[in-house]
Amino acid sequence: MVVTVNENNFSQEVLNSPQPTLVHFWAPWCGLCHLITPTLATFQQQWNQKIKLVSINADENFKLANAYRLKSLPTLILFHEGKIISRLEELKGRDELHRTLETLLQRHALANSA
């Protein structure tokens, strides 16, 4: 399940989360944002809840969009223990997202098993 986050609960849901959190910044007018949502949901299931997935409407949460210097949408940022682990911008489509998320998951799994 994708959790909707806003400026009021961002710290609690993302920065203070005990598990790695992938933040999907999107906007209602962004076609690619809507196109990748099912791919993100599928990956969340594959991760067996090891990584929390949250969604932030960048248009409604301008302070967060500005704080994280969003240049394009969608933007995906992986946080762990309040720090940015990885940032994905200028995605070209679902296939690129799929490959990138697989790589990210493998890197994260290797880092946690060490």
MARLUM-595021 format. One record per residue: z, y, x of N, C-alpha, C in turn. Coordinates in nm, 4 decimals. Each point is the difference from the previous one (the first is absolute). Layout:
# residues N
+----------+----------+----------+----------+----------+----------+----------+----------+----------+
!      n_Z !      n_Y !      n_X !     ca_Z !     ca_Y !     ca_X !      c_Z !      c_Y !      c_X !
+----------+----------+----------+----------+----------+----------+----------+----------+----------+
!        Z !        Y !        X !        Z !        Y !        X !        Z !        Y !        X !
...
+----------+----------+----------+----------+----------+----------+----------+----------+----------+
This chain:
# residues 114
+----------+----------+----------+----------+----------+----------+----------+----------+----------+
!      n_Z !      n_Y !      n_X !     ca_Z !     ca_Y !     ca_X !      c_Z !      c_Y !      c_X !
+----------+----------+----------+----------+----------+----------+----------+----------+----------+
!   0.0000 !  -0.1186 !   0.0836 !   0.0000 !   0.1186 !  -0.0836 !   0.0000 !   0.1249 !   0.0881 !
!  -0.0856 !   0.0925 !  -0.0323 !  -0.0092 !   0.1250 !   0.0748 !   0.0995 !   0.0994 !  -0.0599 !
!   0.0822 !   0.0572 !   0.0848 !   0.0995 !   0.0977 !  -0.0419 !  -0.0618 !   0.1390 !   0.0121 !
!   0.0153 !   0.0812 !  -0.1042 !  -0.0474 !   0.1385 !   0.0054 !   0.1105 !   0.0865 !   0.0593 !
!  -0.0365 !   0.0755 !   0.1010 !   0.0973 !   0.0824 !   0.0717 !  -0.0422 !   0.1462 !  -0.0121 !
!   0.1004 !   0.0887 !   0.0018 !  -0.0275 !   0.1433 !  -0.0032 !   0.0919 !   0.0698 !   0.1002 !
!  -0.0056 !   0.1317 !   0.0015 !   0.0804 !   0.0762 !   0.0959 !   0.1501 !  -0.0221 !  -0.0193 !
!   0.0417 !  -0.0298 !  -0.1219 !   0.1432 !  -0.0175 !  -0.0281 !   0.0564 !  -0.1313 !   0.0536 !
!  -0.0804 !  -0.1068 !   0.0008 !   0.0542 !  -0.1288 !   0.0426 !  -0.0659 !  -0.0539 !   0.1277 !
!  -0.0794 !   0.0813 !   0.0689 !  -0.0698 !  -0.0440 !   0.1202 !   0.0975 !  -0.0485 !   0.1081 !
!   0.1017 !   0.0767 !   0.0279 !   0.0962 !  -0.0399 !   0.1045 !   0.0639 !  -0.1341 !  -0.0321 !
!   0.0434 !  -0.0149 !  -0.1229 !   0.0671 !  -0.1241 !  -0.0415 !  -0.0952 !  -0.1193 !   0.0041 !
!  -0.1201 !   0.0167 !  -0.0563 !  -0.0938 !  -0.1121 !  -0.0133 !  -0.0776 !  -0.0319 !   0.1276 !
!  -0.0199 !   0.0989 !   0.0866 !  -0.0839 !  -0.0214 !   0.1183 !   0.0809 !   0.0111 !   0.1291 !
!   0.0540 !   0.1170 !   0.0273 !   0.0663 !   0.0228 !   0.1282 !   0.1266 !  -0.0831 !   0.0172 !
!   0.0737 !  -0.0228 !  -0.1082 !   0.1239 !  -0.0761 !   0.0083 !  -0.0160 !  -0.1452 !  -0.0429 !
!  -0.1217 !  -0.0439 !  -0.0220 !  -0.0245 !  -0.1373 !  -0.0420 !   0.0310 !  -0.0970 !   0.1138 !
!   0.0683 !  -0.1107 !  -0.0294 !   0.0306 !  -0.0973 !   0.1045 !  -0.1229 !  -0.0802 !   0.0441 !
!  -0.1063 !   0.0032 !  -0.0802 !  -0.1192 !  -0.0757 !   0.0354 !  -0.1159 !   0.0950 !   0.0307 !
!  -0.0976 !  -0.0464 !   0.0779 !  -0.1176 !   0.0833 !   0.0259 !  -0.0644 !   0.0402 !  -0.1324 !
!  -0.0478 !   0.1239 !  -0.0070 !  -0.0556 !   0.0536 !  -0.1242 !  -0.1363 !   0.0606 !   0.0266 !
!  -0.0996 !  -0.0495 !  -0.0740 !  -0.1348 !   0.0531 !   0.0086 !  -0.0186 !   0.1009 !  -0.1126 !
!  -0.0251 !   0.1253 !   0.0379 !  -0.0155 !   0.1083 !  -0.0967 !  -0.1487 !   0.0248 !  -0.0216 !
!  -0.0422 !  -0.0069 !  -0.1256 !  -0.1393 !   0.0254 !  -0.0385 !  -0.0057 !   0.1386 !  -0.0626 !
!  -0.0490 !   0.0982 !   0.0777 !  -0.0216 !   0.1342 !  -0.0533 !  -0.1366 !  -0.0005 !  -0.0684 !
!  -0.0050 !   0.0465 !  -0.1232 !  -0.1217 !  -0.0024 !  -0.0797 !  -0.0051 !   0.1219 !  -0.0914 !
!  -0.1091 !   0.0129 !  -0.0735 !  -0.0139 !   0.1049 !  -0.1009 !  -0.0863 !  -0.0547 !  -0.1136 !
!   0.0198 !   0.0513 !  -0.1217 !  -0.0753 !  -0.0499 !  -0.1157 !  -0.1515 !   0.0151 !   0.0148 !
!  -0.0460 !   0.0995 !   0.0721 !  -0.1429 !   0.0270 !   0.0161 !  -0.0646 !  -0.0828 !   0.1112 !
!   0.0788 !  -0.0739 !   0.0753 !  -0.0471 !  -0.0744 !   0.1175 !  -0.0463 !  -0.1406 !  -0.0411 !
!  -0.1311 !  -0.0192 !  -0.0010 !  -0.0561 !  -0.1297 !  -0.0398 !   0.0412 !  -0.1134 !   0.0915 !
!  -0.0047 !   0.0213 !   0.1314 !   0.0372 !  -0.1050 !   0.0943 !   0.1479 !  -0.0371 !  -0.0145 !
!   0.0834 !   0.0980 !  -0.0338 !   0.1434 !  -0.0273 !  -0.0219 !   0.0178 !  -0.1062 !  -0.1086 !
!  -0.0739 !   0.0156 !  -0.1085 !   0.0089 !  -0.0956 !  -0.1105 !  -0.0626 !  -0.1339 !   0.0393 !
!  -0.1049 !   0.0042 !   0.0802 !  -0.0707 !  -0.1200 !   0.0412 !   0.0870 !  -0.0903 !   0.0881 !
!   0.0832 !   0.0581 !   0.0847 !   0.0807 !  -0.0812 !   0.0923 !   0.1329 !  -0.0463 !  -0.0595 !
!   0.0388 !   0.0540 !  -0.1147 !   0.1290 !  -0.0361 !  -0.0591 !   0.0137 !  -0.1506 !  -0.0226 !
!  -0.0998 !  -0.0702 !  -0.0568 !   0.0143 !  -0.1450 !  -0.0163 !   0.0144 !  -0.0737 !   0.1330 !
!  -0.0681 !   0.0477 !   0.1042 !   0.0112 !  -0.0618 !   0.1322 !   0.1418 !   0.0154 !   0.0534 !
!   0.0577 !   0.1176 !  -0.0179 !   0.1384 !   0.0217 !   0.0439 !   0.0966 !  -0.0908 !  -0.0758 !
!  -0.0197 !  -0.0142 !  -0.1296 !   0.0873 !  -0.0861 !  -0.0816 !  -0.0116 !  -0.1452 !   0.0458 !
!  -0.1213 !  -0.0448 !   0.0316 !  -0.0204 !  -0.1367 !   0.0485 !   0.0725 !  -0.0215 !   0.1315 !
!  -0.0115 !   0.0961 !   0.0909 !   0.0692 !  -0.0127 !   0.1272 !   0.1510 !  -0.0023 !  -0.0178 !
!   0.0505 !   0.0780 !  -0.0913 !   0.1446 !  -0.0008 !  -0.0225 !   0.0454 !  -0.1392 !  -0.0416 !
!  -0.0763 !  -0.0666 !  -0.0832 !   0.0336 !  -0.1368 !  -0.0406 !  -0.0067 !  -0.0940 !   0.1193 !
!  -0.1020 !   0.0155 !   0.0839 !  -0.0147 !  -0.0857 !   0.1180 !   0.1142 !   0.0217 !   0.0993 !
!   0.0503 !   0.1217 !   0.0061 !   0.1091 !   0.0308 !   0.0922 !   0.1334 !  -0.0540 !  -0.0496 !
!   0.0013 !  -0.0565 !  -0.1220 !   0.1235 !  -0.0554 !  -0.0572 !   0.1141 !   0.1005 !   0.0013 !
!  -0.0338 !   0.1236 !  -0.0346 !   0.0978 !   0.1083 !  -0.0099 !   0.0621 !   0.0381 !   0.1351 !
!  -0.0597 !  -0.0434 !   0.1115 !   0.0511 !   0.0394 !   0.1315 !  -0.0247 !   0.1481 !   0.0261 !
!  -0.1060 !   0.0509 !  -0.0600 !  -0.0316 !   0.1419 !   0.0117 !  -0.0029 !   0.0584 !  -0.1409 !
!   0.0737 !   0.1061 !  -0.0180 !   0.0055 !   0.0688 !  -0.1290 !  -0.1207 !   0.0920 !  -0.0116 !
!  -0.0627 !   0.0026 !  -0.1165 !  -0.1151 !   0.0848 !  -0.0246 !   0.0392 !   0.1071 !  -0.1005 !
!  -0.0218 !   0.1259 !   0.0373 !   0.0293 !   0.1106 !  -0.0911 !  -0.1225 !   0.0891 !  -0.0123 !
!  -0.0082 !   0.0711 !  -0.1102 !  -0.1131 !   0.0855 !  -0.0318 !   0.0488 !   0.1425 !  -0.0207 !
!  -0.0717 !   0.0956 !   0.0604 !   0.0351 !   0.1415 !  -0.0156 !  -0.1254 !   0.0773 !  -0.0391 !
!   0.0065 !   0.0675 !  -0.1133 !  -0.1075 !   0.0872 !  -0.0436 !   0.0094 !   0.1277 !   0.0840 !
!  -0.0961 !   0.0175 !   0.0901 !   0.0038 !   0.1138 !   0.0927 !  -0.0129 !   0.1337 !  -0.0722 !
!  -0.0735 !   0.0022 !  -0.1117 !  -0.0155 !   0.1250 !  -0.0754 !   0.1315 !   0.0457 !  -0.0618 !
!   0.0822 !  -0.0946 !  -0.0431 !   0.1277 !   0.0330 !  -0.0650 !   0.1148 !   0.0133 !   0.0987 !
!  -0.0218 !  -0.0397 !   0.1244 !   0.1052 !   0.0035 !   0.1019 !  -0.0518 !   0.0721 !   0.1242 !
!  -0.0316 !   0.1271 !  -0.0206 !  -0.0638 !   0.0807 !   0.1038 !   0.0862 !   0.0118 !   0.1258 !
!   0.1313 !   0.0085 !  -0.0172 !   0.0871 !   0.0136 !   0.1175 !  -0.0116 !  -0.1225 !   0.0909 !
!  -0.0051 !  -0.1186 !  -0.0592 !  -0.0156 !  -0.1214 !   0.0802 !  -0.1393 !  -0.0063 !   0.0627 !
!  -0.1013 !   0.0351 !  -0.0779 !  -0.1363 !   0.0000 !   0.0527 !  -0.0110 !   0.0957 !   0.1180 !
!   0.0634 !   0.1142 !  -0.0099 !  -0.0009 !   0.0983 !   0.1073 !   0.0846 !  -0.0463 !   0.1182 !
!   0.1158 !  -0.0560 !  -0.0276 !   0.0902 !  -0.0451 !   0.1069 !  -0.0657 !  -0.1076 !   0.0874 !
!  -0.0805 !  -0.0866 !  -0.0617 !  -0.0653 !  -0.1065 !   0.0746 !  -0.1453 !   0.0330 !   0.0338 !
!  -0.0364 !   0.1269 !  -0.0165 !  -0.1297 !   0.0534 !   0.0424 !  -0.1175 !  -0.0875 !  -0.0421 !
!  -0.0073 !  -0.0237 !  -0.1298 !  -0.1101 !  -0.0805 !  -0.0517 !  -0.1309 !   0.0756 !   0.0160 !
!  -0.0978 !  -0.0651 !   0.0598 !  -0.1317 !   0.0594 !   0.0193 !  -0.1000 !  -0.0565 !  -0.0985 !
!   0.0230 !  -0.1222 !  -0.0442 !  -0.0903 !  -0.0650 !  -0.0933 !   0.0793 !  -0.0989 !  -0.0847 !
!  -0.0596 !  -0.0373 !  -0.1100 !   0.0600 !  -0.1000 !  -0.0877 !  -0.1008 !  -0.1125 !  -0.0183 !
!   0.0458 !  -0.1215 !  -0.0077 !   0.1391 !  -0.0398 !   0.0111 !   0.0486 !   0.0045 !   0.1449 !
!   0.1291 !   0.0187 !   0.0145 !   0.0667 !  -0.0134 !   0.1286 !   0.1134 !  -0.0993 !  -0.0193 !
!   0.0100 !  -0.0952 !   0.0926 !   0.1062 !  -0.0997 !  -0.0035 !   0.0858 !   0.0189 !   0.1242 !
!   0.1307 !   0.0080 !  -0.0214 !   0.0923 !   0.0161 !   0.1124 !   0.1072 !  -0.1079 !  -0.0113 !
!   0.0177 !  -0.0759 !   0.1071 !   0.1032 !  -0.1029 !   0.0046 !   0.1235 !   0.0570 !   0.0680 !
!   0.1114 !  -0.0021 !  -0.0720 !   0.1278 !   0.0475 !   0.0519 !   0.0929 !  -0.1189 !   0.0216 !
!   0.0827 !   0.0092 !   0.1030 !   0.1083 !  -0.0965 !   0.0185 !   0.1161 !   0.0717 !   0.0663 !
!   0.1156 !  -0.0142 !  -0.0621 !   0.1220 !   0.0656 !   0.0486 !  -0.0215 !   0.1503 !   0.0148 !
!  -0.0720 !   0.0579 !  -0.0963 !  -0.0200 !   0.1443 !  -0.0039 !  -0.1060 !   0.0541 !   0.0939 !
!  -0.0674 !  -0.0876 !   0.0732 !  -0.1013 !   0.0437 !   0.0961 !  -0.1377 !  -0.0498 !  -0.0409 !
!  -0.1020 !   0.0775 !   0.0361 !  -0.1379 !  -0.0415 !  -0.0261 !  -0.0395 !  -0.1056 !   0.1028 !
!  -0.0419 !  -0.1166 !  -0.0492 !  -0.0434 !  -0.1107 !   0.0853 !  -0.1520 !   0.0024 !   0.0167 !
!  -0.0690 !   0.0316 !  -0.1102 !  -0.1453 !   0.0020 !   0.0024 !  -0.0506 !   0.0943 !  -0.1084 !
!  -0.1188 !   0.0528 !   0.0228 !  -0.0610 !   0.0933 !  -0.0950 !  -0.1472 !  -0.0360 !  -0.0145 !
!  -0.0455 !  -0.0172 !  -0.1234 !  -0.1389 !  -0.0353 !  -0.0278 !  -0.0630 !   0.1118 !  -0.0812 !
!  -0.1048 !   0.0611 !   0.0562 !  -0.0698 !   0.1096 !  -0.0670 !  -0.1487 !  -0.0285 !   0.0002 !
!  -0.0712 !   0.0731 !  -0.0832 !  -0.1456 !  -0.0064 !  -0.0059 !  -0.0512 !  -0.1429 !  -0.0144 !
!   0.0585 !  -0.0731 !  -0.0936 !  -0.0453 !  -0.1357 !  -0.0279 !  -0.1396 !   0.0034 !  -0.0607 !
!  -0.0801 !  -0.0986 !   0.0335 !  -0.1375 !  -0.0050 !  -0.0495 !  -0.0149 !  -0.0907 !  -0.1228 !
!   0.0971 !  -0.0870 !  -0.0250 !  -0.0100 !  -0.0892 !  -0.1158 !   0.0979 !  -0.1152 !   0.0089 !
!  -0.0110 !  -0.0902 !  -0.0956 !   0.0947 !  -0.1117 !  -0.0090 !  -0.0068 !  -0.0939 !   0.1192 !
!  -0.1220 !  -0.0285 !   0.0500 !  -0.0121 !  -0.0936 !   0.1125 !   0.0698 !   0.0534 !   0.1240 !
!  -0.0206 !   0.1285 !   0.0286 !   0.0670 !   0.0608 !   0.1151 !   0.1516 !  -0.0014 !  -0.0206 !
!   0.0432 !   0.0319 !  -0.1210 !   0.1429 !  -0.0021 !  -0.0302 !   0.0570 !  -0.1397 !   0.0208 !
!  -0.0709 !  -0.1002 !  -0.0480 !   0.0450 !  -0.1387 !   0.0123 !   0.0195 !  -0.0369 !   0.1475 !
!  -0.1001 !   0.0299 !   0.0826 !   0.0100 !  -0.0311 !   0.1437 !   0.1148 !   0.0760 !   0.0648 !
!   0.0147 !   0.1265 !  -0.0335 !   0.1041 !   0.0831 !   0.0598 !   0.1390 !  -0.0486 !  -0.0389 !
!   0.0166 !  -0.0361 !  -0.1276 !   0.1303 !  -0.0479 !  -0.0449 !   0.0353 !  -0.1343 !   0.0632 !
!  -0.0989 !  -0.0874 !   0.0166 !   0.0243 !  -0.1286 !   0.0684 !   0.0494 !   0.0241 !   0.1420 !
!  -0.0667 !   0.0896 !   0.0712 !   0.0395 !   0.0328 !   0.1372 !   0.1407 !   0.0594 !   0.0031 !
!   0.0262 !   0.0911 !  -0.0917 !   0.1307 !   0.0645 !  -0.0082 !   0.1099 !  -0.1024 !  -0.0269 !
!  -0.0260 !  -0.0913 !  -0.0921 !   0.0986 !  -0.1028 !  -0.0341 !   0.0265 !  -0.0911 !   0.1187 !
!  -0.1061 !  -0.0392 !   0.0708 !   0.0173 !  -0.0864 !   0.1158 !   0.0809 !   0.0696 !   0.1091 !
!  -0.0313 !   0.1265 !   0.0244 !   0.0742 !   0.0771 !   0.1004 !   0.1476 !   0.0112 !  -0.0381 !
!   0.0222 !   0.0305 !  -0.1280 !   0.1372 !   0.0158 !  -0.0467 !   0.0753 !  -0.1326 !   0.0064 !
!  -0.0651 !  -0.1084 !  -0.0386 !   0.0638 !  -0.1326 !   0.0046 !   0.0352 !  -0.0368 !   0.1430 !
!  -0.0909 !   0.0286 !   0.0944 !   0.0259 !  -0.0299 !   0.1403 !   0.1162 !   0.0835 !   0.0532 !
!   0.0053 !   0.1259 !  -0.0402 !   0.1080 !   0.0878 !   0.0465 !   0.1348 !  -0.0475 !  -0.0532 !
!   0.0031 !  -0.0497 !  -0.1234 !   0.1254 !  -0.0443 !  -0.0596 !   0.0444 !  -0.1351 !   0.0516 !
!  -0.0938 !  -0.0821 !   0.0486 !   0.0378 !  -0.1329 !   0.0472 !   0.0417 !   0.0025 !   0.1466 !
!  -0.0263 !   0.1096 !   0.0689 !   0.0335 !   0.0090 !   0.1424 !   0.1477 !   0.0225 !   0.0212 !
+----------+----------+----------+----------+----------+----------+----------+----------+----------+
